[in-house]
Amino acid sequence: MVLLAVVGEPELRALVARKPHSSTGMYQHVAAQEIIQRREILLRRMREQGALAMEFLPGRLSAEIVNQYLQIKSKGLL
């Protein structure tokens, strides 16, 4: 079983949530959208191939991975 753990970037989602007020802000907004979309495509493709692919918030990675492992183990997937 493969577990792909991706560290999320809340700053990117915050950037996408804000309305850009300059051309530089617009470029940053579009770049952040593209990064998020590519990450979501990657995670979806990995799941389609049978991997467990998840995005975790920084600082929560260790605890979340342990929790996922325990859930996987309790379901008898190992």
N, C-alpha and C positions, 0 to 999 in steps of 0.2 A: 504494500500500500504506500502510495506517495502522498505526502502532505506538502503542498506548496504554501508557504507563509509569506505574504507580501506585507511590508510595513506601509501603512497608509500615510498619506500626507494631508492632514487637515487644512494646511495652508492653501493647497490647490483648490480644495472644495470651497473654502472661504473666498478665494479669488474669483471663482466662477459665480458665486452667489452675489458678488458685488457688481453693480453696473459700472462699466468703464467710463471715465470722464475725459480721457485723452487718447491720442493715437497709441501711445506707449501702453496705456492701460488696456486698450483694445487688443493689442498684440499679446500681452500677457494673459488676458482673459481667454483668447482663442487657443493659445499654447497650453494653458492649464486644462481647457476642455479636451484638447487632443490627447494629452497625457492620461487623463482620467478614462477617456473612451478606449484608448489602447490597452490600458491596464484591465478594464472590464472585459475586453475581447480576449485577452490572454487568459484571464481567470476562467472565462466561459469555455474556451477551447480545452484548457487543462481538465476541467470537470467532464467535458464530453469524452475525453480520453480515459476517464476513470480515476483521475487524481482528485484528492480533496484539496481544493484551492480556496484560500481565504485571505481576506485583508484584515489586518489588525491595526489598531491605533498604536502609535509610539508609546512606550512605557507600559503597555498592556500585553505585549507580545508573549513573554514567558508564561504568564498566568493563563492567557487564552489558549496557548498551545497545549499546556498541561490539561486544561479543561476539555479541549477537543480530543486529546488522547484518551482521557478517561471515558468520554462518551463513546468513542470508537470501540474501546475495549469492552464497555458494558453491553454494547450491541453485538459483540462477538464477531466483529469484522476483521480482527487480527488473526 
